[in-house]
Amino acid sequence: MNVCMEDLKAISARFETSSPEAVLRWGLQEFGSGMALVTGFGV
């Protein structure tokens, strides 16, 4: 998936008030097994 800044802004606005589950569900539908999850916890 190639996205431009406008696409990123629209995706961000769409999920601004969404649950983490909804965001993950979208990520899995969009990217399947190519989805990666990263975190800064424990830094």
C-alpha positions in Angstrom: 0.0 0.0 0.0 1.5 3.3 -1.1 0.0 6.3 0.8 0.5 10.0 0.5 0.2 12.5 3.3 -3.4 13.2 2.5 -4.2 9.5 2.8 -2.4 9.3 6.2 -4.4 12.3 7.4 -7.7 10.7 6.4 -6.7 7.4 8.0 -5.6 9.2 11.2 -8.9 11.1 11.3 -10.9 8.0 10.8 -9.3 6.2 13.7 -8.9 9.2 16.1 -11.7 8.0 18.3 -11.7 4.3 17.4 -10.9 1.5 19.8 -7.5 -0.2 19.5 -9.3 -3.4 18.4 -10.9 -1.4 15.4 -7.4 -0.1 14.4 -5.9 -3.6 14.6 -8.8 -5.1 12.7 -8.3 -2.5 9.9 -4.6 -3.2 9.8 -5.1 -6.9 9.5 -7.7 -6.5 6.7 -5.5 -4.0 4.9 -2.0 -5.6 5.3 -2.7 -9.2 6.3 0.4 -11.1 7.4 2.5 -8.2 6.3 1.3 -6.1 9.2 3.9 -5.2 11.9 3.2 -4.0 15.4 5.8 -1.9 17.2 5.7 -0.1 20.6 7.9 2.2 22.6 6.9 0.7 25.9 9.7 -0.1 28.2 12.2 2.3 26.5 
